Amino acid sequence: MNSPDPVIDANLAVALDALLAEQSVTRAAARLHTSPAAMSRTLARLRRILQDPLLVRAGQTMVPTPRAHALRDEAAAVVRSLGALLAPATVVDPATLHSTFTLQAADLVGAALAAGLLQLTRREAPGISLRFRAEELEAGSALRDGRIDLEIGSIDHVDPETQVEKLLTLRMVAAVRPGHHLTEEPVTPARLAAADHVAVSRRGRFTGPLDTALAEHDLRRRVAVVLPSHLAAMALAARSDLVCLVPAALSDATSSPLTADATALGLHLLDIPLPLPPLAIGMAWHPRQSADGAHRWLRDAVRRTLRAPGSSTA
């Protein structure tokens, strides 16, 4: 029958190092902020374990035995290693990082993030590479098993242990091409409902919060086409008379990075005169990544990219 593994008391190694360095029970006790009596008991225990007196009295002082001399450097090295092992993680220098991160995001969020994150990685962490995935994986399990490192977007279904941080709150506006008839007069619920729309849904749904709000006014819009991509829907709206919904900054903020692609396509953004629910954008990650220095830099980079000057985080 095998004997159980011995229990290692790290405190004994620390005490041994102090005793051999100070060669005095009193000074070793002061070094470790304990009493001389407690240190005397620890020395007695070390003597029993090592089967050596370690320190013996010579007049008014104590001198180490040959065994103690042989152990002194080794004990000091062990204590230094324990200190390094149990010390908090040091601040990571992004310039020294060499990692690949996988981020899962809707195409509009990914497009808004990619350019800003690329600038930050080039400037601060050139060894970082980024891989963006479409919203194709169940976030909880994918974060748990490491298939993705960070999910960014509308976080509405996560495992209880998943860490979630809210980044910003947006509102939906109507995006139309230049010269669209909705730009000629103030937008009303009736005029908005009378226009043809392109809807965005990964599940192919024709209806959403706008339809619920219109129904309160006994109105119904016509959705001519449903696309799975915001970018594709905006591109279609820029070349047709279709209306596309786009997330924009709240009315008390000046801009949002998520409207940059709509602006680049020349789309006009029109306020919707209906009470639509706000859109919360956040990021989610597994708690095992919370204290990792590289992952902390990534999360901070996402914050800085999406929380552009003037954007709202309410």
C-alpha positions in Angstrom: 0.0 0.0 0.0 1.4 3.4 -1.0 1.9 6.0 1.7 0.1 9.3 1.2 2.0 12.2 -0.2 3.5 14.4 2.5 1.8 17.7 3.3 4.1 20.5 2.4 3.9 23.5 4.7 5.3 26.5 2.8 5.4 28.5 6.0 8.2 26.2 7.3 10.3 27.1 4.2 9.8 30.8 4.9 10.7 30.3 8.6 13.8 28.3 7.7 15.0 31.0 5.4 14.5 33.7 8.1 16.3 31.6 10.7 19.3 30.8 8.5 19.6 34.4 7.3 19.3 36.0 10.7 20.9 33.2 12.8 18.7 34.4 15.7 15.3 33.3 16.8 14.5 36.9 18.0 15.5 38.6 14.8 13.8 35.9 12.6 10.6 36.4 14.6 10.8 40.2 14.1 11.4 39.6 10.4 8.2 37.5 10.0 6.2 39.6 12.5 5.7 36.8 15.0 6.7 36.2 18.6 10.0 34.7 19.7 8.1 31.9 21.4 6.3 31.0 18.2 9.6 31.1 16.3 11.2 28.8 18.9 8.4 26.3 18.4 8.9 26.5 14.6 12.7 25.9 15.0 12.0 22.8 17.1 9.7 21.5 14.5 12.3 22.1 11.7 14.9 20.3 13.8 12.6 17.3 14.1 11.8 17.2 10.4 15.4 17.7 9.2 16.9 15.7 12.0 19.5 18.4 12.5 19.9 21.1 15.2 20.3 23.8 12.4 21.3 26.5 14.9 23.4 25.9 18.0 24.4 28.3 20.7 28.0 29.6 20.8 28.3 32.0 23.7 25.8 34.8 23.3 25.0 33.9 19.6 23.8 31.0 17.6 25.8 29.5 14.7 24.6 27.3 11.8 25.4 23.7 11.5 27.0 22.3 8.3 23.6 21.1 7.2 22.2 24.6 7.8 25.0 26.1 5.7 24.2 23.7 2.9 20.5 24.6 3.1 20.8 28.4 3.3 21.0 29.3 -0.4 18.4 26.7 -1.4 15.9 27.9 1.3 16.3 31.5 0.0 15.7 30.4 -3.6 12.6 28.4 -2.6 11.2 31.5 -0.8 11.9 33.7 -3.8 10.1 31.2 -6.0 7.1 31.1 -3.7 7.0 34.9 -3.7 7.0 35.0 -7.5 4.4 32.2 -7.7 1.9 33.9 -5.3 2.5 37.5 -6.4 -0.3 39.2 -8.3 0.1 39.3 -12.1 2.3 42.2 -13.3 0.9 44.8 -15.6 1.3 43.5 -19.2 3.1 45.6 -21.8 1.0 45.4 -24.9 4.0 45.8 -27.1 5.3 42.4 -25.9 2.1 40.5 -26.6 1.9 37.8 -29.3 -1.6 36.5 -29.4 -4.6 35.8 -31.7 -8.0 36.8 -30.4 -11.3 35.6 -31.8 -14.2 38.0 -31.6 -17.8 37.2 -32.4 -20.0 40.1 -33.5 -22.7 41.1 -35.9 -21.3 42.5 -39.2 -22.2 46.1 -38.4 -20.5 45.9 -35.0 -17.5 44.0 -36.5 -17.1 46.7 -39.2 -17.2 49.4 -36.6 -14.7 47.6 -34.4 -12.2 46.3 -37.0 -10.8 49.6 -38.2 -10.4 51.1 -34.7 -8.9 47.9 -33.2 -6.5 47.6 -36.1 -5.2 51.1 -35.4 -4.8 50.4 -31.7 -3.0 47.1 -32.3 -0.6 48.7 -34.8 0.1 51.5 -32.4 0.2 49.6 -29.1 0.3 45.8 -29.6 1.7 44.9 -33.1 2.0 41.3 -32.1 -1.8 40.9 -31.7 -3.9 39.4 -34.5 -7.7 39.5 -34.7 -10.2 37.0 -36.1 -13.8 38.1 -36.4 -16.6 35.5 -36.6 -20.2 36.1 -37.6 -22.9 35.4 -35.0 -22.9 31.7 -35.7 -21.9 30.1 -32.4 -23.9 29.8 -29.2 -22.0 32.4 -27.1 -22.1 30.7 -23.7 -20.5 27.4 -24.8 -18.2 29.0 -27.3 -16.8 31.4 -24.6 -16.5 28.5 -22.2 -14.5 26.2 -24.4 -12.4 29.0 -25.9 -13.7 29.0 -29.5 -14.2 32.7 -29.1 -12.5 35.1 -26.7 -15.0 37.9 -26.7 -18.6 38.5 -27.9 -19.6 42.0 -28.8 -23.2 43.1 -29.6 -26.6 42.8 -28.2 -26.0 40.3 -25.3 -29.4 38.8 -24.5 -28.7 35.1 -23.7 -25.6 34.1 -21.7 -24.7 31.5 -19.1 -24.8 32.6 -15.5 -21.0 32.6 -15.1 -20.4 34.7 -18.2 -19.1 38.2 -17.5 -21.0 41.0 -19.3 -20.2 44.6 -19.6 -22.5 47.2 -21.1 -20.6 49.5 -23.6 -23.2 51.9 -25.0 -26.9 52.4 -25.6 -28.2 53.2 -29.1 -31.5 54.1 -30.8 -32.8 53.0 -34.1 -33.1 55.5 -37.0 -34.3 55.3 -40.6 -31.7 55.3 -43.2 -32.5 56.3 -46.8 -30.7 57.3 -50.0 -30.3 61.0 -51.0 -33.4 62.3 -52.7 -35.7 59.7 -51.0 -39.2 61.1 -50.6 -39.0 60.7 -46.8 -36.3 63.4 -46.8 -38.7 66.0 -48.4 -41.0 66.4 -45.4 -41.0 65.6 -41.7 -41.3 61.9 -41.1 -44.6 60.7 -39.6 -45.6 57.2 -38.6 -48.0 57.1 -41.6 -45.3 58.2 -44.1 -42.8 55.7 -42.6 -45.3 52.9 -42.9 -46.2 53.8 -46.5 -42.5 53.3 -47.6 -41.1 49.9 -48.5 -38.5 48.5 -46.1 -35.6 46.1 -46.0 -35.4 44.2 -42.7 -32.4 42.7 -41.0 -32.8 39.3 -39.3 -30.5 36.3 -39.1 -33.6 34.2 -38.6 -35.5 35.6 -41.6 -38.1 37.4 -39.5 -40.2 40.1 -41.2 -41.4 41.9 -38.1 -39.7 43.6 -35.1 -40.2 46.4 -32.6 -41.0 48.9 -35.3 -44.0 46.9 -36.4 -45.2 46.7 -32.8 -44.9 50.5 -32.5 -46.7 51.1 -35.9 -49.5 48.7 -34.8 -50.2 51.0 -31.9 -51.2 53.6 -34.6 -53.2 51.0 -36.6 -50.4 51.1 -39.2 -48.5 48.3 -41.0 -45.4 48.6 -43.1 -44.4 46.5 -46.1 -41.1 44.7 -45.8 -40.0 44.0 -49.3 -36.9 41.9 -48.4 -35.2 40.4 -45.4 -31.4 40.2 -45.3 -29.2 38.6 -42.6 -26.7 41.5 -42.7 -26.9 45.2 -41.7 -24.2 46.1 -44.2 -26.0 44.4 -47.1 -29.3 46.1 -46.1 -27.6 49.5 -46.0 -26.0 48.9 -49.4 -29.4 48.0 -50.8 -31.0 51.1 -49.3 -28.3 53.3 -50.8 -29.3 52.0 -54.3 -33.0 51.8 -53.9 -36.1 53.4 -52.3 -36.1 51.0 -49.5 -35.9 52.1 -45.9 -33.3 50.5 -43.6 -33.1 50.7 -39.8 -29.7 51.7 -38.4 -28.5 51.9 -34.8 -27.4 55.5 -34.0 -26.3 57.5 -31.0 -28.9 58.7 -28.5 -30.2 62.2 -29.2 -28.0 63.7 -26.5 -24.8 62.3 -28.1 -23.1 63.6 -31.2 -22.1 60.4 -33.0 -21.7 56.6 -32.9 -19.1 54.5 -34.6 -21.9 52.2 -35.8 -23.2 54.9 -38.1 -19.9 55.3 -39.9 -20.8 52.8 -42.7 -24.2 54.4 -43.3 -22.5 57.8 -43.6 -19.9 56.4 -46.0 -22.7 55.0 -48.2 -24.3 58.5 -48.3 -27.4 57.5 -46.4 -29.5 60.1 -44.7 -30.4 59.2 -41.1 -33.9 60.2 -40.1 -35.5 60.2 -36.6 -38.3 57.8 -36.1 -41.3 59.5 -34.4 -42.2 56.4 -32.4 -41.1 55.0 -29.0 -38.8 52.2 -30.0 -36.8 50.3 -27.3 -33.2 51.2 -27.0 -30.5 48.9 -28.2 -27.8 48.0 -25.7 -24.4 47.0 -27.0 -22.1 45.1 -24.6 -19.3 42.6 -24.5 -19.2 39.1 -22.9 -16.3 36.9 -21.9 -15.6 33.8 -19.7 -14.5 34.7 -16.2 -11.3 32.7 -16.6 -10.1 35.5 -18.9 -11.0 38.3 -16.4 -7.5 38.7 -14.9 -5.5 37.8 -18.0 -3.4 40.8 -19.0 -3.7 40.3 -22.7 -7.5 39.9 -22.5 -7.8 43.0 -20.3 -5.9 45.0 -22.9 -8.3 43.6 -25.6 -11.4 44.6 -23.6 -10.0 48.1 -23.0 -9.3 48.4 -26.7 -12.9 47.5 -27.5 -14.1 50.1 -25.0 -12.0 52.8 -26.5 -13.0 52.0 -30.0 -16.8 51.9 -29.4 -17.0 54.6 -26.9 -15.9 57.2 -29.4 -16.0 60.9 -28.4 -19.6 61.9 -28.1 -21.0 58.4 -27.9 -23.3 57.6 -25.0 -22.7 54.9 -22.4 -26.0 55.5 -20.5 
